[in-house]
Amino acid sequence: MPQVIVVRPLDEYRLDLTFSDGVQGVVSLRDRLFGPVFEPLRDPTLFRQVFVDEFGAPCWPNGADLAPDALHEQIRSALEVASKG
């Protein structure tokens, strides 16, 4: 399973991700920041504190994390659609 090796926070609650297999892309979390763990990430200062943990997952100091396999699939699918269009 590819792991995130670089994560860079962008404006509008987006993350620029690079994976161990070379896949790179941007995901938007704007519509996903709800619930007790993710709602605090609406604070831009906290959102910018994203880092990659030892499992290759984007994480934040408050304990929020994202599954790298789901992010990889989302980006890969978007890249395939873009290449066909």
DOTOR-242750 format. One record per residue: residue in three letters; y, x, z of N, C-alpha, C in turn; residue number from 1. Coordinates in steps of 0.1 Angstrom, whole numbers, plus 5000, padded with zeros to 4 digits. Example, Ala and Ser with C-alpha at 12.3 -4.5 7.8 and 13.67 -1.06 7.14 Angstrom:
  residuo    nv    nu    nw   cav   cau   caw    cv    cu    cw  num
      ALA  4943  5132  5078  4955  5123  5078  4967  5132  5078    1
      SER  4978  5128  5071  4989  5137  5071  5000  5129  5079    2
This chain:
  residuo    nv    nu    nw   cav   cau   caw    cv    cu    cw  num
      MET  4988  5008  5000  5000  5000  5000  5012  5009  5000    1
      PRO  5021  5007  4990  5034  5015  4990  5042  5012  5003    2
      GLN  5048  5023  5007  5057  5022  5019  5072  5024  5015    3
      VAL  5081  5018  5022  5095  5021  5020  5097  5035  5025    4
      ILE  5104  5044  5016  5107  5057  5021  5122  5059  5022    5
      VAL  5130  5050  5015  5145  5051  5017  5150  5036  5017    6
      VAL  5158  5034  5027  5165  5021  5028  5180  5023  5029    7
      ARG  5188  5016  5021  5202  5017  5022  5208  5003  5023    8
      PRO  5216  5000  5033  5222  4987  5034  5234  4986  5024    9
      LEU  5235  4974  5018  5246  4971  5009  5253  4959  5014   10
      ASP  5265  4956  5008  5273  4944  5011  5264  4932  5008   11
      GLU  5269  4921  5014  5263  4908  5012  5248  4907  5017   12
      TYR  5245  4914  5027  5232  4914  5033  5221  4917  5023   13
      ARG  5223  4928  5016  5213  4933  5006  5208  4947  5011   14
      LEU  5196  4950  5007  5190  4963  5009  5186  4969  4996   15
      ASP  5190  4982  4995  5185  4990  4983  5173  4998  4988   16
      LEU  5161  4995  4982  5149  5001  4987  5142  5010  4977   17
      THR  5137  5021  4982  5128  5030  4974  5115  5031  4980   18
      PHE  5104  5029  4972  5091  5029  4978  5084  5043  4974   19
      SER  5073  5045  4981  5065  5057  4980  5059  5059  4966   20
      ASP  5058  5048  4958  5052  5049  4945  5063  5050  4934   21
      GLY  5076  5051  4938  5087  5052  4929  5094  5039  4926   22
      VAL  5088  5028  4929  5095  5015  4927  5108  5015  4935   23
      GLN  5119  5010  4928  5132  5010  4935  5139  4997  4931   24
      GLY  5145  4991  4940  5153  4978  4937  5160  4973  4949   25
      VAL  5167  4962  4947  5176  4956  4957  5171  4942  4960   26
      VAL  5170  4939  4973  5166  4926  4978  5178  4920  4986   27
      SER  5180  4907  4985  5190  4900  4992  5183  4893  5004   28
      LEU  5189  4895  5016  5184  4888  5028  5193  4877  5032   29
      ARG  5204  4874  5024  5214  4865  5028  5209  4851  5032   30
      ASP  5199  4846  5025  5193  4833  5029  5181  4834  5038   31
      ARG  5178  4845  5043  5167  4847  5052  5170  4851  5066   32
      LEU  5183  4851  5069  5187  4856  5083  5189  4844  5092   33
      PHE  5177  4839  5096  5177  4828  5106  5166  4830  5116   34
      GLY  5166  4823  5127  5157  4825  5137  5161  4835  5147   35
      PRO  5155  4836  5159  5160  4844  5170  5160  4859  5167   36
      VAL  5151  4864  5158  5151  4878  5155  5161  4882  5144   37
      PHE  5162  4874  5134  5169  4877  5122  5184  4873  5122   38
      GLU  5187  4862  5130  5201  4857  5131  5211  4868  5135   39
      PRO  5207  4876  5145  5217  4887  5149  5221  4896  5138   40
      LEU  5212  4897  5127  5215  4906  5116  5227  4901  5108   41
      ARG  5232  4889  5110  5244  4884  5104  5256  4892  5108   42
      ASP  5255  4900  5119  5265  4909  5123  5264  4921  5114   43
      PRO  5274  4923  5105  5274  4934  5096  5271  4948  5102   44
      THR  5276  4950  5114  5274  4963  5121  5260  4965  5124   45
      LEU  5253  4954  5129  5239  4955  5132  5231  4956  5119   46
      PHE  5234  4949  5109  5227  4949  5096  5227  4963  5091   47
      ARG  5238  4970  5092  5239  4984  5086  5231  4994  5094   48
      GLN  5225  4990  5105  5217  5000  5113  5202  5000  5109   49
      VAL  5199  4994  5098  5185  4994  5093  5180  5008  5091   50
      PHE  5167  5010  5094  5160  5023  5092  5146  5020  5088   51
      VAL  5139  5030  5084  5125  5029  5081  5116  5034  5092   52
      ASP  5107  5026  5097  5098  5030  5108  5087  5038  5103   53
      GLU  5078  5042  5112  5066  5051  5109  5056  5044  5100   54
      PHE  5057  5031  5098  5048  5024  5090  5054  5021  5076   55
      GLY  5066  5026  5073  5072  5024  5061  5078  5010  5059   56
      ALA  5083  5004  5070  5089  4991  5070  5104  4992  5074   57
      PRO  5112  4985  5067  5126  4984  5072  5127  4977  5085   58
      CYS  5134  4983  5095  5135  4978  5108  5150  4979  5113   59
      TRP  5152  4971  5124  5165  4972  5130  5163  4974  5145   60
      PRO  5174  4979  5152  5172  4982  5166  5169  4970  5175   61
      ASN  5171  4957  5170  5168  4946  5178  5154  4941  5177   62
      GLY  5146  4949  5169  5131  4946  5167  5128  4938  5155   63
      ALA  5138  4934  5147  5135  4927  5134  5129  4938  5125   64
      ASP  5119  4933  5117  5114  4942  5107  5109  4933  5095   65
      LEU  5107  4940  5084  5103  4933  5071  5090  4940  5066   66
      ALA  5081  4932  5060  5068  4936  5055  5071  4944  5042   67
      PRO  5067  4957  5042  5070  4964  5029  5062  4959  5017   68
      ASP  5050  4954  5019  5042  4949  5008  5049  4937  5001   69
      ALA  5054  4928  5009  5061  4916  5004  5074  4920  4996   70
      LEU  5081  4930  5002  5093  4935  4995  5090  4942  4982   71
      HIS  5079  4950  4982  5075  4957  4970  5071  4947  4959   72
      GLU  5064  4936  4963  5060  4926  4953  5072  4919  4947   73
      GLN  5081  4916  4956  5094  4909  4952  5101  4917  4941   74
      ILE  5103  4930  4944  5110  4939  4935  5102  4941  4922   75
      ARG  5089  4944  4924  5081  4946  4912  5081  4934  4902   76
      SER  5080  4922  4908  5081  4910  4900  5094  4908  4893   77
      ALA  5105  4911  4900  5118  4910  4894  5120  4921  4883   78
      LEU  5114  4932  4885  5115  4943  4874  5107  4938  4862   79
      GLU  5096  4932  4864  5088  4927  4852  5095  4917  4845   80
      VAL  5101  4907  4852  5109  4897  4845  5120  4903  4837   81
      ALA  5127  4912  4843  5139  4918  4837  5135  4926  4824   82
      SER  5123  4932  4825  5118  4940  4813  5114  4931  4801   83
      LYS  5110  4919  4804  5106  4910  4794  5118  4902  4788   84
      GLY  5129  4902  4795  5140  4894  4791  5150  4900  4782   85
